[in-house]
Amino acid sequence: MELYEVFSRRRSIRKYKPDTVPREIIDKILEYAMWAPSGRNWQPWEFLVVTGAKKEALAACYGRIAELAMPPAGQRTPEQERYLQWARTFGGAPLAIVALTPVYGDPAIRKMNLESVSAAFCYLLLAATAEGLGTCWMTGPLRNESEVRQVLGIPEDREIVAITPIGYPDEEPAAPPRKGVQEKIKWI
Ligand SMILES: Cc1cc2nc3c(=O)[nH]c(=O)nc-3n(C[C@H](O)[C@H](O)[C@H](O)COP(=O)(O)O)c2cc1C
């Protein structure tokens, strides 16, 4: 896939086929994530590849926190039910990737590291798109961070930066509209 096409074809996918993704492909997209720039070239990222029962438990953490923000069962709109189903199962994706970084007290260093890991995460998402895989960058599950940490055994000296399910898409969502580039740019 041509590079610019990858940029525009990447979509947040919330429904996946159950098919497993070959390990070589996961290794490949993680290798491409390593090419991201990083402050001081610290490459301060670590990735957990979460599969099987751990992935189910991770998704359940999102499901529980998403449910708290919704009306009780029986009073939800079909759209709310769909969102809850997505949250509870990560859309049926066979695996998820969680990006971590070491905790730093200095706010400038923390910012630098969060930016570096976000760059790598973006590379990962684009590499996955090039491989025909779907992803969805998620911070929603972090509203239930203590449970996520417990389920994945993440120590206190690591900060969770981002989470994405990964799998073969079982939907082709339209691209949500983008704001006009001119409203976002100021030449000075
Ligand atoms: C930092 C960040 C956090 C996000 N968190 C969530 C989330 O918790 N749940 C979700 O369903 N989508 C989440 N998204 C996906 C956005 O909703 C999506 O990127 C946006 O609507 C644009 O759609 P597109 O990715 O298909 O272009 C997140 C995206 C980013 C970059």
The ligand as a MOL file (V3000), in Angstrom:
LIG
                    3D

  0  0  0     0  0            999 V3000
M  V30 BEGIN CTAB
M  V30 COUNTS 31 33 0 0 0
M  V30 BEGIN ATOM
M  V30 1 C -5.7710 9.2940 22.1500 0
M  V30 2 C -6.9570 8.5610 21.5480 0
M  V30 3 C -7.8710 7.9390 22.3960 0
M  V30 4 C -8.9620 7.2370 21.8590 0
M  V30 5 N -9.7840 6.5420 22.7130 0
M  V30 6 C -10.7990 5.8080 22.2040 0
M  V30 7 C -11.5870 4.9990 23.0680 0
M  V30 8 O -11.3760 4.9380 24.2790 0
M  V30 9 N -12.6020 4.2610 22.5290 0
M  V30 10 C -12.8590 4.2750 21.1860 0
M  V30 11 O -13.7760 3.5800 20.7480 0
M  V30 12 N -12.1120 5.0290 20.3200 0
M  V30 13 C -11.0820 5.7820 20.8040 0
M  V30 14 N -10.2760 6.5120 19.9480 0
M  V30 15 C -10.5270 6.4910 18.4910 0
M  V30 16 C -11.1530 7.8050 17.9940 0
M  V30 17 O -12.5160 7.8320 18.3370 0
M  V30 18 C -10.9560 7.8980 16.4420 0
M  V30 19 O -9.5690 7.9420 16.1620 0
M  V30 20 C -11.6140 9.1250 15.8370 0
M  V30 21 O -13.0210 9.0680 15.9670 0
M  V30 22 C -11.2930 9.2470 14.3280 0
M  V30 23 O -11.6680 8.0750 13.6240 0
M  V30 24 P -10.6030 7.2360 12.7630 0
M  V30 25 O -9.5500 6.7450 13.7450 0
M  V30 26 O -11.3580 6.1100 12.1380 0
M  V30 27 O -9.9930 8.1420 11.7480 0
M  V30 28 C -9.1770 7.2060 20.4520 0
M  V30 29 C -8.2450 7.8330 19.6130 0
M  V30 30 C -7.1420 8.4790 20.1530 0
M  V30 31 C -6.1080 9.0960 19.2230 0
M  V30 END ATOM
M  V30 BEGIN BOND
M  V30 1 1 1 2
M  V30 2 1 2 3
M  V30 3 2 2 30
M  V30 4 2 3 4
M  V30 5 1 4 5
M  V30 6 1 4 28
M  V30 7 2 5 6
M  V30 8 1 6 7
M  V30 9 1 6 13
M  V30 10 2 7 8
M  V30 11 1 7 9
M  V30 12 1 9 10
M  V30 13 2 10 11
M  V30 14 1 10 12
M  V30 15 2 12 13
M  V30 16 1 13 14
M  V30 17 1 14 15
M  V30 18 1 14 28
M  V30 19 1 15 16
M  V30 20 1 16 17
M  V30 21 1 16 18
M  V30 22 1 18 19
M  V30 23 1 18 20
M  V30 24 1 20 21
M  V30 25 1 20 22
M  V30 26 1 22 23
M  V30 27 1 23 24
M  V30 28 2 24 25
M  V30 29 1 24 26
M  V30 30 1 24 27
M  V30 31 2 28 29
M  V30 32 1 29 30
M  V30 33 1 30 31
M  V30 END BOND
M  V30 END CTAB
M  END
